[in-house]
């Protein structure tokens, strides 16, 4: 069996939310995606469009640019989280004193295969993803029929039934 075949057999399917609301937002997001695939242990499989999105929870900040990427990776969830934190730091992210505040780059693991992980360090599926229009809309660009492993509903249904009408999401042309 070739090394490439073995690698594909051990791949995990992961959805990552990518966002920025400081500096060159689109370039920050692109830098984050480039960092994910730079070393070969992760492969980009799909990407949503870029969206301009209103802030959620902490509203006194600039709007975000958001998208979701679908990747395949040989990393386990915790090693992927470490890699993500390194990418965020390399792009210039600092520890924020404001919860849900401004970020030069924010990378969040939304789904990792159909795993459910609940530790102090990592929660998968992302615990607020089903309440975030910017996450649901971007995942629907890639895989609208994917089912949330805890809620038992597909992304299209979760988006259609989201009640928070204050969350604006506009595709960037």
KASUL-V161377 format. One record per residue. N is the residue number from 0. RES is the residue in three letters. BURIAL is b if it has 16 or more other C-alpha atoms within 10 Angstrom, else e. D_CENTER is the distance of its C-alpha to the mean C-alpha in whole Angstrom. Layout:
BEGIN
n->{N | N}
res->{RES | RES}
burial->{BURIAL | BURIAL}
d_center->{D_CENTER | D_CENTER}
END
This chain:
BEGIN
n->{0 | 1 | 2 | 3 | 4 | 5 | 6 | 7 | 8 | 9 | 10 | 11 | 12 | 13 | 14 | 15 | 16 | 17 | 18 | 19 | 20 | 21 | 22 | 23 | 24 | 25 | 26 | 27 | 28 | 29 | 30 | 31 | 32 | 33 | 34 | 35 | 36 | 37 | 38 | 39 | 40 | 41 | 42 | 43 | 44 | 45 | 46 | 47 | 48 | 49 | 50 | 51 | 52 | 53 | 54 | 55 | 56 | 57 | 58 | 59 | 60 | 61 | 62 | 63 | 64 | 65 | 66 | 67 | 68 | 69 | 70 | 71 | 72 | 73 | 74 | 75 | 76 | 77 | 78 | 79 | 80 | 81 | 82 | 83 | 84 | 85 | 86 | 87 | 88 | 89 | 90 | 91 | 92 | 93 | 94 | 95 | 96 | 97 | 98 | 99 | 100 | 101 | 102 | 103 | 104 | 105 | 106 | 107 | 108 | 109 | 110 | 111 | 112 | 113 | 114 | 115 | 116 | 117 | 118 | 119 | 120 | 121 | 122 | 123 | 124 | 125 | 126 | 127 | 128 | 129 | 130 | 131 | 132 | 133 | 134 | 135 | 136 | 137 | 138 | 139 | 140 | 141 | 142 | 143 | 144 | 145 | 146 | 147 | 148 | 149 | 150 | 151 | 152 | 153 | 154 | 155 | 156 | 157 | 158 | 159 | 160 | 161 | 162 | 163 | 164 | 165 | 166 | 167 | 168 | 169 | 170 | 171 | 172}
res->{UNK | UNK | UNK | UNK | UNK | UNK | UNK | UNK | UNK | UNK | UNK | UNK | UNK | UNK | UNK | UNK | UNK | UNK | UNK | UNK | UNK | UNK | UNK | UNK | UNK | UNK | UNK | UNK | UNK | UNK | UNK | UNK | UNK | UNK | UNK | UNK | UNK | UNK | UNK | UNK | UNK | UNK | UNK | UNK | UNK | UNK | UNK | UNK | UNK | UNK | UNK | UNK | UNK | UNK | UNK | UNK | UNK | UNK | UNK | UNK | UNK | UNK | UNK | UNK | UNK | UNK | UNK | UNK | UNK | UNK | UNK | UNK | UNK | UNK | UNK | UNK | UNK | UNK | UNK | UNK | UNK | UNK | UNK | UNK | UNK | UNK | UNK | UNK | UNK | UNK | UNK | UNK | UNK | UNK | UNK | UNK | UNK | UNK | UNK | UNK | UNK | UNK | UNK | UNK | UNK | UNK | UNK | UNK | UNK | UNK | UNK | UNK | UNK | UNK | UNK | UNK | UNK | UNK | UNK | UNK | UNK | UNK | UNK | UNK | UNK | UNK | UNK | UNK | UNK | UNK | UNK | UNK | UNK | UNK | UNK | UNK | UNK | UNK | UNK | UNK | UNK | UNK | UNK | UNK | UNK | UNK | UNK | UNK | UNK | UNK | UNK | UNK | UNK | UNK | UNK | UNK | UNK | UNK | UNK | UNK | UNK | UNK | UNK | UNK | UNK | UNK | UNK | UNK | UNK | UNK | UNK | UNK | UNK}
burial->{e | e | e | e | e | e | e | e | e | e | b | b | b | b | b | b | b | b | b | b | b | b | e | e | b | b | e | b | b | e | b | b | b | e | b | b | e | e | e | e | e | b | b | e | e | e | b | b | b | b | b | b | b | b | b | b | e | e | e | e | e | e | b | b | b | b | b | b | b | b | b | b | b | b | e | e | b | e | e | b | b | e | e | b | b | e | b | b | e | e | e | e | b | e | e | e | e | e | e | e | b | b | b | b | b | b | b | b | b | b | b | b | b | b | e | e | e | e | e | e | e | e | b | b | b | b | e | e | b | b | b | e | b | b | b | b | b | b | b | b | b | b | b | b | e | e | b | b | e | e | e | e | e | b | b | b | e | b | b | e | e | e | e | e | e | e | b | e | b | e | e | e | e}
d_center->{33 | 31 | 29 | 26 | 27 | 26 | 23 | 22 | 23 | 21 | 18 | 15 | 13 | 9 | 6 | 3 | 1 | 5 | 8 | 11 | 15 | 17 | 19 | 18 | 15 | 15 | 16 | 14 | 11 | 13 | 14 | 11 | 10 | 14 | 14 | 11 | 14 | 17 | 19 | 19 | 17 | 14 | 15 | 13 | 13 | 12 | 10 | 10 | 13 | 12 | 13 | 15 | 14 | 16 | 16 | 15 | 18 | 19 | 20 | 22 | 20 | 19 | 17 | 13 | 12 | 9 | 7 | 5 | 6 | 8 | 10 | 13 | 14 | 17 | 16 | 16 | 13 | 15 | 16 | 12 | 12 | 15 | 14 | 10 | 13 | 15 | 13 | 13 | 16 | 18 | 16 | 18 | 16 | 18 | 19 | 19 | 21 | 20 | 17 | 15 | 17 | 16 | 14 | 14 | 11 | 8 | 5 | 4 | 5 | 6 | 8 | 11 | 14 | 15 | 16 | 16 | 16 | 17 | 18 | 19 | 16 | 14 | 13 | 11 | 11 | 9 | 12 | 12 | 9 | 13 | 14 | 11 | 13 | 10 | 7 | 10 | 12 | 9 | 9 | 13 | 13 | 12 | 14 | 15 | 17 | 15 | 16 | 15 | 17 | 18 | 18 | 20 | 19 | 17 | 14 | 17 | 19 | 17 | 16 | 20 | 21 | 19 | 21 | 20 | 21 | 21 | 17 | 18 | 15 | 17 | 17 | 18 | 20}
END
